[in-house]
Amino acid sequence: MNAPLPLFGAAPAGDKAVNTLAAARALAAQLNRSRPLDRRHVAATLTTSFGGTDAEGAWLWRDAYDAVEAALVLQLRRLAPQLGRLEDAPAEIVALLANLTALAPTHTRRSEEQVALDQFSSPPVLAAVAVAAAQVRPGDRVLEPSAGTGLIAILAEACGVELTLNEIASHRTALLEGLFPAAARVSHDAVHLKDLLPAAGSFDAAVLNPPFQHLE
């Protein structure tokens, strides 16, 4: 049974996305104070949000990594005015992103779902490189075909684009709904997007983090 969340209100029982987002908000507050997210603090935050420990089966470390990435997205949104200058001051923005990333724990475990769905996290510095390479402009229609937790999308958002996010994993789709409520969101196999997405072919840019080992 989930315990009440004094900071965020009670979450619906079994709603992993709500619990993950609650943890992300608490972790983002730490990032906003430039405080490192060590594993002990992350574990304590997840235990509060999920109403139990990982040893009790209330959450997995995969959930913790998703919460950390969601926290990075929330903090990057706070920094949007600076990030929007990516094209004009790339070195400055990369340094800012590197400093932020250094506050987060590194991933040491991959789930079976990540392997099966070919999921690779996109560090904020790499996300910035992808967005800069796409040369997006304010008002551009931008597709992220494998959005994950939104670490590339948030850099594109900061540049003033109109986002469409695709993510096939149901838990991450739910996270994106909470993190990017204004974006168009779909949940298809990215291999078939050109056939399933009505707007296919009308985007100004697509931003993504290859490789996709299952593409032919």
Protein Blocks (a to p, Z undefined) as FASTA:
>chain_A
ZZddfknopadehilklmmmmmmmmmmmmmmnopacdfklmmmmmmmmnopafknopacf
klmmmmmmmmmmmmmmmmmmmmmmmmmmmmlmmmmmmmmmmmpccdfbdcfklmmnopac
ddfklmmmmmmmnopaehiacddfblonopmmmmmmmnopacddddfblklmmmmmmmmm
mbccddddfklmmmmmmkgoiafbdcdddddfkbZZ
